[in-house]
Amino acid sequence: MRPFSLIVSCSENLVIGRDGRLPWSIPEDQRFFHEQTAGQIVVMGRVGFQTWPKAAADGRRPIVITGNQALARSGVEVAASLPAALERAEGLAGEIYICGGERIYREAMARPEAARLYLTLVHAQVPGTTHFPDWRTTFPREIARREGADANWRYTFLTLTRAL
């Protein structure tokens, strides 16, 4: 299996979602996410796919982890598990990005192929129903950092890798 990256935005208390949606709207983070994943393979759960209308836009090749075969269509593949999704991704061109949700992130981080984490850390404590696993021991090495802010949020774009 080839290496893959995880891409996520989470709060300082590790929240990534509330009732199936992001608990914030940060246009700069949305632009970063769309630009980073354009033309690439995006692996995600059903909820993420159904709430991201542009999942198959801009040359992305989504692989949705679900038992619902009805989601499969031209340009969208489905797989029953993360290992099956990664196996399908092997045959596609482009980088592989894991886009959530909580269970998929947890499973992906446990795999040795998880090479990089693109993390937008939102500097807030927010209530939520889904969480990102603590990444600090899996991805301790920071290779890029950029601060950002808008009228509502302060955040940091981090690119992290496994220890050498």
Residue, then its C-alpha position, 0 to 999 in steps of 0.5 A: m500500500r502506498p502512503f496517504s495523508l489525513i486532512v482535517s480541521c478540529s478545535e483544541n478540544l478535538v471536535i470535528g463535527r456537530d450533528g453531521r456538520l462542521p461547527w464553524s465556517i472558515p472560508e480560508d480553511q475551506r479554500f485550503f481543503h478544496e485546493q489541496t484535494a483537487g485532482q486527488i483521491v478523497v476517502m471519506g465516510r457516507v456522512g462526509f460525502q453526503t454533506w460535501p456537494k463538491a466531493a466529486a468536483d475539480g477532478r477529485r475521485p471520491i471513495v465512500i466508505t459505506g455499505n450503501q451501494a446506491l451511492a456509487r455512480s460515475g466518478v464515485e466509488v464505494a467500499a465497505s471498509l477503510p482497507a477496501a477503500l485503500e485497495r481501490a485507491e491503489g489503482l487510481a492516479g493521484e495522492i490519497y487523502i483521508c477526509g473523515g469521519e471520526r472512525i475512519y480517521r482513527e483507523a487511518m492513523a493506526r496504519p503505517e501508511a499514514a504519512r502526513l497530517y494536514l491539520t487546521l487547528v481552530h483555537a477554540q473549545v467548541p461543543g461537538t458530537t464527533h472528535f478527531p483522535d489525538w494526533r500528537t504521538t502519531f504525527p509529532r514532527e511539524i514541517a509547516r505552520r501558518e497562522g490565520a484568523d477571520a472575524n470569528w475564529r483564530y486558527t493555525f494551518l499545520t503540516l505534520t509527519r511521523a517521526l523520522 
